[in-house]
Amino acid sequence: MTSRAISTITHGDSAEPIEVRIVRKWISHAFNNECCYLFVDLAGDAIQAVVDENAKKHLESKITLRSCYRVSNYLSGEAGDKYNVVKHDAILRLGKGTTFESIPDFGFPFHYFNFVPYANLKERIDDHTILTDFMCRFVRFTFDRPTASNRRLLKFEVEDISEKFIEVSLWQEIADTIDKDSFTRAPFPAILALTSMKVGIYYDLQLTSTSATHVYLNPDVNICKNIASTFKARYNDTLSRCFSHLPRSWKPPIFYNIHLQR
């Protein structure tokens, strides 16, 4: 059976079947608290799908996150003018008539990221047409308490591969999903993939969560593994140069040995 590539879908198209993995799910404040999914196909292209409110329970009983399906009988609509999680002109509308046929995993990606480098973040300040994916190294937590509105706010510092530091702010619905111990106990470097962030200014550049934000610690994708290797090599080289003037008989302290072993 033939299926349509996500990259060829435009708003108003007929609902030709697509074969996808469901990689994310969230409740979108931008879509009247509707349930949203992110689909990715074999080519690695992604599209956002929005579930009609009266079909939410019906569809949730039929589909499982991270599973693969042949999807038919959807509507193709025009993407909004802001808070889009992917760069695509269309979104899919799913209703009670939408069908999900389970299919084998032919190698569909488990993740979809469209990382923006630090150098391009300023172009997105207060421009939320497309939300921002950002890859970085976790450094430290800096803030975790309720605001004046009694809403939890979690902040932490991260480092970009270009050695730029930036503050990340996660509001309660995203902050409550974070296992802080897993961040602080992760072997160096703890690589984070942050999705669907807003870029703004609060004294300096800042990334702030949206309802669509997902935070992945050391995701199993090649680009993150490569960045981790770069960070490790850079920091180990820096430490080695710091101790290079010491005599050969000198033994490094325990914490340094641990660092090099990670």
Secondary structure, DSSP 8 states (H G I E B T S, - for coil): -----GGG--TT-----EEEEEEEEEEEGGGTTEEEEEEE-TTS-EEEEEE-GGGHHHHHTT--TT-EEEEES-EEEE--SS-BSSS-SEEEEE-TT-EEEE---SS--S----B--GGGGGGGBT--SB-EEEEEEEEEEEEEEE-TTS-EEEEEEEE-TTS-EEEEEEEHHHHTT--HHHHHHS-SS-EEEEEEEEEEESSSEEEE--TT--EEES-S-HHHHHHHHHHHHHHHHHHHHHTTTS-TT----HHHHHHHH-
